[in-house]
């Protein structure tokens, strides 16, 4: 089966940060949206189940996208805030800033 250009992962948000994390994502900074678009990320969705969040986006070159985000001043400011809220790595300078989920089904 040929896969898609999607990347998906999950993170848990610390209970004491849940309200602020959701509020930030309900009204993201315009420059964050712009930077993700410039990085080549599209169709980005985040879903919530309690304190677990499921993230999914499409991107033709995730390595280039993560490199762009790692150099983005706006994204670094955003990540400095939100990285303290999640259980896991948020460092886009790491080789794998999150553990991608395996895609097992894709309907074109």
C-alpha positions as CSV (number, residue, x, y, z in Angstrom):
1,X,0.0,0.0,0.0
2,X,1.3,3.4,-1.0
3,X,1.2,5.8,1.9
4,X,0.2,9.5,2.0
5,X,2.2,12.6,2.8
6,X,0.7,12.7,6.3
7,X,2.5,12.8,9.6
8,X,0.7,12.0,12.8
9,X,1.7,11.7,16.4
10,X,0.2,12.1,19.9
11,X,1.2,14.0,23.0
12,X,-0.2,14.2,26.4
13,X,-0.7,17.6,27.9
14,X,-0.1,18.1,31.6
15,X,-3.4,18.4,33.5
16,X,-2.5,21.7,35.0
17,X,-1.8,23.2,31.5
18,X,-4.8,21.7,29.7
19,X,-6.9,24.9,29.7
20,X,-4.1,27.2,28.5
21,X,-2.9,24.7,25.9
22,X,-6.4,24.4,24.4
23,X,-6.9,28.2,24.5
24,X,-3.7,28.8,22.6
25,X,-4.7,26.4,19.9
26,X,-8.2,27.8,19.6
27,X,-6.6,31.2,18.8
28,X,-3.2,30.6,17.4
29,X,-0.9,33.5,16.7
30,X,-1.2,34.5,13.0
31,X,2.5,34.3,12.5
32,X,2.5,30.7,13.7
33,X,0.0,29.8,11.0
34,X,2.0,31.7,8.4
35,X,5.3,30.0,9.4
36,X,3.8,26.5,9.2
37,X,2.4,27.3,5.8
38,X,5.8,28.6,4.6
39,X,7.4,25.4,6.0
40,X,5.2,23.4,3.6
41,X,2.8,22.1,6.2
42,X,-0.9,21.9,5.1
43,X,-4.2,20.4,6.3
44,X,-3.0,20.4,9.9
45,X,-5.5,19.2,12.5
46,X,-5.3,18.6,16.2
47,X,-7.9,16.5,18.0
48,X,-8.3,16.2,21.8
49,X,-9.3,13.2,23.9
50,X,-9.0,14.3,27.5
51,X,-5.4,15.3,28.0
52,X,-4.2,13.3,24.9
53,X,-3.9,15.2,21.7
54,X,-3.7,13.7,18.2
55,X,-1.8,15.7,15.6
56,X,-1.9,15.2,11.8
57,X,-0.7,17.2,8.9
58,X,0.4,16.8,5.3
59,X,3.8,17.8,4.1
60,X,5.9,16.8,1.1
61,X,9.2,17.2,2.9
62,X,9.0,17.0,6.7
63,X,12.7,17.2,7.2
64,X,12.8,20.6,5.4
65,X,9.6,21.7,7.3
66,X,11.1,20.9,10.7
67,X,14.4,22.6,9.7
68,X,12.4,25.8,8.8
69,X,10.4,25.7,12.0
70,X,13.6,25.2,14.1
71,X,14.9,28.5,12.7
72,X,11.6,30.4,13.0
73,X,11.7,33.0,15.7
74,X,7.9,33.0,16.0
75,X,7.8,29.2,16.3
76,X,10.6,29.1,18.8
77,X,8.6,31.6,21.0
78,X,5.4,29.5,20.7
79,X,7.3,26.3,21.4
80,X,9.0,27.8,24.4
81,X,5.6,28.2,26.0
82,X,3.9,25.1,24.8
83,X,6.8,22.7,25.2
84,X,6.5,23.1,29.0
85,X,2.9,21.9,28.7
86,X,3.4,18.6,27.0
87,X,4.9,15.3,28.1
88,X,7.6,14.7,25.5
89,X,10.1,16.4,23.2
90,X,9.2,19.6,21.4
91,X,12.7,20.4,20.1
92,X,12.6,20.7,16.3
93,X,16.4,20.7,16.3
94,X,16.3,17.0,17.3
95,X,16.4,14.4,14.6
96,X,12.9,13.2,15.5
97,X,11.1,15.9,17.5
98,X,8.2,13.6,18.1
99,X,7.5,9.9,17.5
100,X,5.5,9.6,14.3
101,X,2.7,7.1,14.2
102,X,2.7,4.3,11.6
103,X,0.1,4.8,8.9
104,X,-1.7,1.6,8.4
105,X,-4.6,2.7,6.1
106,X,-5.0,5.5,3.6
107,X,-8.1,6.0,1.4
108,X,-7.4,8.3,-1.6
